[in-house]
Structure formats: C-alpha cells, structure tokens
C-alpha cells in the first residue's frame, strides 16, 4: 500500500507507514521506492490513546490528513483454539478499526479518504439471523463496540455457539468492522458528500499472505499484495466520489450489499 502511494503521489507529499515493531517499520520504509516522502512511525493500533495522539500531532503539524488506510490484523492460526487467539485478534481488527475511526475522521481534510480494509465476509448475511440485528444500521459506534465486547465474552464463556455466533471468529470481526464504518459514515454523510470526502470499507479479495495461507487450500486465483492494492489505490486517488459508495463495502469498484446478494458496479 505504501509503495503504491509513494509511486503515485508527488515529491511534496508525505506518507506515514506505521507498525508496532520499530525494526520492521524501519525495514519496510527502507524497501519503499517512489516519488513521495515516506516516514515510519511506531504505532500499536490496540492503544487507542496512541492512535489519538498521532492524529492530534498530524493535525497540529499539517492541519489534518488527506488519506487514511486502516489495515491491521493479528493473524489467526488453525493449530490453536480460537478462544486463545480471540483477545489479540479482536483488539487489533476491531479495536484498531474503531480507534482509527474515532481519532482520524475528525482530522480528515475536505475531499479526504478514510478506508478500512475488511473482507467480503463482512456483509450482514454472513451471520446467523439471531445476531444480525446487533449490527443493523442505526447503531452507534459505541453500541457496535459493546456488541463486540459481549461477543468476546461469550467466546471465553464457551457460550458463543448457543448465542448464534459462528465458530470462525474472523466472520463476526469483519462484520463488526464494516458495521463500525457504516455507523460513523451515517453521522457524516451529508457533510462529507458535500465536500467530496469518502469513508468506506474495502475488500481486497483473496490475497496470498501469511494471514490467509493457513485457511485456504487453493491460491490459484489469489492476488499478490501488489495486485490487490491497485483497485484500492484507484479508490483512494480518484477525485470523484460516487455517493452510492459512501459508507459501503467496496470490492474492485463494486458495492457489496450490506444485506448480501448481487453486487453493484459503480463508475
């Protein structure tokens, strides 16, 4: 993602690459080759205060930000019980998403873009009808967060299945990510569309990474990270915002309906 931005943006532009491991951040920055300036920042997205501090610092230094990409995961492995992995996975995927939404939407400049990388598994129809109402439109971000916490507690209590939650924790997590985007977008839609700002979730498709390798057998149609990022970069850097994409889950220029069903192609 950073490589693509560095290649497409100008020399006056600054791209920040964040991660929680200083050595990995420095190594990643060193590998980037592009026109834009690239700097590393140490950031753990599970630390909401640290996310807020970074947003405040960028607001003070630069008057806000133009592009924000929330793309963090604590990979699951099938060789361990998911209950043992749930806390970190949910803290990164959901806590991190919520922290970015809370802290960076207020500092997003007009005509800016805030994108949460999610999955096509994040549509409401992926869940049992018993729990779907917990994520339906009309809920606030606070309420979505509480639902995620309640679900996490049932995982540790061993009652998740009887309460309607699927065994694979990736599915409720992705639905909650998209629901969080929808909750925030609903509060800003009129203002954002008036100034050309976009808040949305994106699905990159099946990507051949260390996070996906343990869970899928056939990677013949999988994308490389370099391939997967191209339509996301297009969405970030295209000037026009189609109102029908605002607050939605988008894959390759198509809106994936929140309730499931046929996708819609957008210009």
Secondary structure as UniProt FT lines:
FT   HELIX           2..8
FT   TURN            11..12
FT   STRAND          14..19
FT   HELIX           22..31
FT   STRAND          37..42
FT   TURN            45..46
FT   HELIX           48..62
FT   STRAND          65..70
FT   TURN            78..79
FT   HELIX           82..90
FT   HELIX           91..95
FT   HELIX           96..104
FT   HELIX           105..107
FT   STRAND          108..117
FT   HELIX           120..122
FT   HELIX           124..126
FT   HELIX           129..132
FT   HELIX           133..135
FT   TURN            137..138
FT   HELIX           141..157
FT   HELIX           161..163
FT   HELIX           169..194
FT   TURN            195..196
FT   STRAND          198..202
FT   HELIX           210..213
FT   TURN            214..215
FT   TURN            220..221
FT   HELIX           225..237
FT   HELIX           243..245
FT   TURN            246..247
FT   STRAND          249..251
FT   TURN            252..253
FT   STRAND          254..256
FT   TURN            258..259
FT   STRAND          264..265
//
